[in-house]
Amino acid sequence: MLRYDFEKRNGKPLYEYLYECLKKDILSGRLPVKTKLPSKRELARNNSVSVKTVMNAYDQLLVEGYIIEDDYDCEFRYGSRMIPTLQSTDKNHRIIYMNTFSKTLAPAIRISYMVLPEKLMQRYLDRATFYSNTASSCEQYALANFIRQGYFERQISRLKKHYHERGELLLGIIQNAEKMPVKKITGDDSGTHLLVYLDTELPDTVLK
């Protein structure tokens, strides 16, 4: 979990201080090469800043390289609109966007996708198209038709309702658990998981 002390920013804008902290961690090795950066909503939540602040910090990093945006389970937001992807706001064409249908349809079809900046597309066509695609062509065509006819959007609406109801049920069970010293619960506004903070001095090894 990446958390930073914003009391030390000495008057700098929040996004600039966050950008400097991220860059320092990358250069120092705290964030090793190929390490996945947190999602914008996760980093915002962990540091009590806005998603816009994180987006601006990531935009600043983009000037110095490419960012791979893995937007896993981004479709599931409850009570608010979806947060725009970094790729949709990228004016410098430095974001490689990736996502999967594992959560929204079924893991068994094993279909993911990638959106490349135009400047990388030709390099991909020249160097990577020889890799064998393990996803069934029949399933790819069926999925494309499923999306084109609007069924995928309806599927998302059904799943959001289902996961929200399940999440509310789980939240109520945790909050009413007498033997669980719950201090704070976050993450219930999006995704398919919760983060529960416990008010205890027991180490993680014992809690597990």
KAVEN-V639812 format. One record per residue. RES is the residue in one letter. PHI is phi in whole degrees, -180 to 180 (NA if undefined). OMEGA is omega in radians with two decimals (none if undefined). D_CENTER is the distance of its C-alpha to the mean C-alpha in whole Angstrom. Layout:
res:RES phi:PHI omega:OMEGA d_center:D_CENTER
res:RES phi:PHI omega:OMEGA d_center:D_CENTER
//
This chain:
res:M phi:NA omega:3.13 d_center:14
res:L phi:-93 omega:3.10 d_center:14
res:R phi:-132 omega:-3.08 d_center:17
res:Y phi:-128 omega:-3.12 d_center:19
res:D phi:-91 omega:-3.08 d_center:22
res:F phi:-76 omega:3.05 d_center:23
res:E phi:-68 omega:-3.10 d_center:26
res:K phi:-94 omega:-3.03 d_center:27
res:R phi:-80 omega:3.03 d_center:26
res:N phi:52 omega:3.05 d_center:29
res:G phi:84 omega:3.12 d_center:29
res:K phi:-69 omega:3.04 d_center:26
res:P phi:-58 omega:-3.09 d_center:24
res:L phi:-56 omega:-3.08 d_center:21
res:Y phi:-66 omega:-3.12 d_center:18
res:E phi:-69 omega:3.12 d_center:21
res:Y phi:-66 omega:3.12 d_center:21
res:L phi:-63 omega:3.09 d_center:18
res:Y phi:-58 omega:-3.13 d_center:18
res:E phi:-65 omega:3.11 d_center:21
res:C phi:-65 omega:3.14 d_center:20
res:L phi:-65 omega:-3.14 d_center:17
res:K phi:-63 omega:3.13 d_center:19
res:K phi:-62 omega:3.14 d_center:22
res:D phi:-66 omega:3.11 d_center:20
res:I phi:-68 omega:-3.10 d_center:19
res:L phi:-70 omega:-3.11 d_center:23
res:S phi:-81 omega:-3.12 d_center:24
res:G phi:96 omega:3.08 d_center:22
res:R phi:-61 omega:2.99 d_center:20
res:L phi:-107 omega:-3.07 d_center:17
res:P phi:-63 omega:3.07 d_center:19
res:V phi:-56 omega:3.14 d_center:19
res:K phi:75 omega:3.06 d_center:16
res:T phi:-70 omega:3.13 d_center:14
res:K phi:-81 omega:3.05 d_center:10
res:L phi:-71 omega:3.12 d_center:9
res:P phi:-63 omega:3.01 d_center:7
res:S phi:-65 omega:-3.09 d_center:4
res:K phi:-62 omega:-3.14 d_center:7
res:R phi:-73 omega:3.12 d_center:7
res:E phi:-67 omega:-3.14 d_center:7
res:L phi:-65 omega:3.11 d_center:9
res:A phi:-64 omega:-3.13 d_center:11
res:R phi:-65 omega:-3.09 d_center:12
res:N phi:-68 omega:-3.10 d_center:13
res:N phi:-113 omega:3.10 d_center:15
res:S phi:55 omega:3.04 d_center:17
res:V phi:-124 omega:-3.12 d_center:16
res:S phi:-79 omega:3.06 d_center:15
res:V phi:-62 omega:3.12 d_center:12
res:K phi:-61 omega:3.10 d_center:14
res:T phi:-61 omega:3.13 d_center:15
res:V phi:-65 omega:3.13 d_center:12
res:M phi:-60 omega:3.13 d_center:12
res:N phi:-67 omega:3.11 d_center:16
res:A phi:-66 omega:3.10 d_center:15
res:Y phi:-65 omega:3.09 d_center:13
res:D phi:-60 omega:3.13 d_center:16
res:Q phi:-66 omega:3.09 d_center:18
res:L phi:-66 omega:-3.09 d_center:17
res:L phi:-61 omega:-3.12 d_center:17
res:V phi:-60 omega:-3.04 d_center:21
res:E phi:-104 omega:3.13 d_center:21
res:G phi:170 omega:3.11 d_center:19
res:Y phi:-101 omega:3.02 d_center:16
res:I phi:-115 omega:3.02 d_center:13
res:I phi:-94 omega:-3.12 d_center:11
res:E phi:-97 omega:3.10 d_center:8
res:D phi:-97 omega:-2.98 d_center:6
res:D phi:-95 omega:-3.10 d_center:4
res:Y phi:-59 omega:3.13 d_center:5
res:D phi:52 omega:-3.13 d_center:7
res:C phi:-66 omega:-3.05 d_center:6
res:E phi:-71 omega:-3.00 d_center:10
res:F phi:-99 omega:2.99 d_center:11
res:R phi:-124 omega:-3.04 d_center:12
res:Y phi:-118 omega:3.09 d_center:15
res:G phi:88 omega:3.10 d_center:18
res:S phi:-154 omega:-3.13 d_center:16
res:R phi:-73 omega:3.07 d_center:15
res:M phi:-63 omega:3.07 d_center:12
res:I phi:-77 omega:3.12 d_center:10
res:P phi:-58 omega:3.09 d_center:11
res:T phi:-69 omega:3.04 d_center:9
res:L phi:-60 omega:-3.09 d_center:10
res:Q phi:-62 omega:-3.11 d_center:12
res:S phi:-71 omega:-3.14 d_center:14
res:T phi:-107 omega:-3.06 d_center:15
res:D phi:-80 omega:3.13 d_center:16
res:K phi:-91 omega:-3.10 d_center:20
res:N phi:-99 omega:3.14 d_center:21
res:H phi:56 omega:-3.10 d_center:19
res:R phi:-123 omega:-3.11 d_center:17
res:I phi:-118 omega:3.02 d_center:14
res:I phi:-102 omega:-3.03 d_center:13
res:Y phi:-98 omega:3.14 d_center:11
res:M phi:-134 omega:3.09 d_center:10
res:N phi:-157 omega:-3.07 d_center:10
res:T phi:-144 omega:3.08 d_center:12
res:F phi:-101 omega:-3.08 d_center:14
res:S phi:-61 omega:-3.12 d_center:14
res:K phi:-86 omega:-3.03 d_center:13
res:T phi:-87 omega:3.10 d_center:15
res:L phi:-123 omega:3.14 d_center:18
res:A phi:-162 omega:3.11 d_center:19
res:P phi:-60 omega:-3.03 d_center:18
res:A phi:-64 omega:-3.11 d_center:21
res:I phi:-75 omega:3.03 d_center:21
res:R phi:50 omega:3.11 d_center:19
res:I phi:-118 omega:3.02 d_center:18
res:S phi:-123 omega:3.11 d_center:15
res:Y phi:-150 omega:-3.10 d_center:15
res:M phi:-139 omega:3.08 d_center:15
res:V phi:-113 omega:-3.08 d_center:16
res:L phi:-97 omega:2.93 d_center:18
res:P phi:-61 omega:-3.08 d_center:19
res:E phi:-56 omega:-3.08 d_center:23
res:K phi:-67 omega:3.10 d_center:24
res:L phi:-96 omega:-3.05 d_center:23
res:M phi:-62 omega:-3.12 d_center:23
res:Q phi:-65 omega:3.09 d_center:27
res:R phi:-63 omega:3.10 d_center:26
res:Y phi:-65 omega:-3.13 d_center:24
res:L phi:-64 omega:-3.11 d_center:27
res:D phi:-75 omega:-2.94 d_center:30
res:R phi:-114 omega:-2.95 d_center:28
res:A phi:-121 omega:-3.06 d_center:26
res:T phi:-73 omega:3.13 d_center:27
res:F phi:-77 omega:3.12 d_center:29
res:Y phi:-65 omega:-3.13 d_center:27
res:S phi:-73 omega:3.10 d_center:27
res:N phi:-90 omega:-3.06 d_center:25
res:T phi:-83 omega:3.13 d_center:25
res:A phi:-79 omega:-3.13 d_center:24
res:S phi:-61 omega:3.09 d_center:27
res:S phi:-62 omega:3.12 d_center:28
res:C phi:-60 omega:-3.14 d_center:29
res:E phi:-68 omega:3.10 d_center:26
res:Q phi:-64 omega:3.12 d_center:24
res:Y phi:-65 omega:3.13 d_center:27
res:A phi:-64 omega:3.13 d_center:27
res:L phi:-66 omega:3.12 d_center:23
res:A phi:-59 omega:3.12 d_center:24
res:N phi:-68 omega:3.11 d_center:26
res:F phi:-59 omega:3.13 d_center:24
res:I phi:-71 omega:-3.06 d_center:22
res:R phi:-60 omega:-3.09 d_center:25
res:Q phi:-88 omega:3.04 d_center:27
res:G phi:89 omega:-3.11 d_center:24
res:Y phi:-71 omega:-3.11 d_center:24
res:F phi:-66 omega:3.11 d_center:20
res:E phi:-63 omega:3.10 d_center:20
res:R phi:-67 omega:3.08 d_center:22
res:Q phi:-62 omega:3.12 d_center:20
res:I phi:-62 omega:3.14 d_center:17
res:S phi:-61 omega:3.12 d_center:19
res:R phi:-64 omega:-3.11 d_center:21
res:L phi:-67 omega:3.12 d_center:18
res:K phi:-60 omega:3.11 d_center:16
res:K phi:-64 omega:-3.12 d_center:20
res:H phi:-64 omega:-3.10 d_center:20
res:Y phi:-67 omega:3.11 d_center:17
res:H phi:-65 omega:3.13 d_center:18
res:E phi:-65 omega:3.11 d_center:21
res:R phi:-65 omega:3.13 d_center:21
res:G phi:-65 omega:3.11 d_center:18
res:E phi:-64 omega:3.10 d_center:21
res:L phi:-64 omega:3.13 d_center:24
res:L phi:-63 omega:3.13 d_center:22
res:L phi:-59 omega:3.13 d_center:21
res:G phi:-64 omega:3.12 d_center:25
res:I phi:-63 omega:-3.13 d_center:26
res:I phi:-65 omega:-3.10 d_center:24
res:Q phi:-66 omega:-3.11 d_center:26
res:N phi:-98 omega:3.13 d_center:29
res:A phi:-75 omega:-3.03 d_center:29
res:E phi:-66 omega:-3.06 d_center:32
res:K phi:-93 omega:3.14 d_center:32
res:M phi:-110 omega:-3.08 d_center:28
res:P phi:-78 omega:-3.07 d_center:28
res:V phi:-75 omega:3.09 d_center:25
res:K phi:-98 omega:-3.11 d_center:25
res:K phi:-159 omega:3.07 d_center:21
res:I phi:-127 omega:3.10 d_center:19
res:T phi:-129 omega:3.08 d_center:15
res:G phi:89 omega:-3.09 d_center:12
res:D phi:-78 omega:-3.13 d_center:15
res:D phi:-91 omega:-3.10 d_center:14
res:S phi:-162 omega:3.07 d_center:10
res:G phi:74 omega:-3.11 d_center:9
res:T phi:-125 omega:3.13 d_center:12
res:H phi:-150 omega:3.07 d_center:12
res:L phi:-123 omega:3.02 d_center:14
res:L phi:-114 omega:-3.06 d_center:15
res:V phi:-109 omega:3.07 d_center:18
res:Y phi:-96 omega:-3.12 d_center:20
res:L phi:-105 omega:3.10 d_center:24
res:D phi:-89 omega:-3.08 d_center:27
res:T phi:-153 omega:3.08 d_center:29
res:E phi:-98 omega:3.13 d_center:30
res:L phi:-68 omega:3.11 d_center:30
res:P phi:-72 omega:-3.10 d_center:28
res:D phi:-58 omega:-3.10 d_center:25
res:T phi:-62 omega:3.14 d_center:27
res:V phi:-76 omega:-3.12 d_center:29
res:L phi:-64 omega:3.13 d_center:27
res:K phi:-67 omega:none d_center:25
//
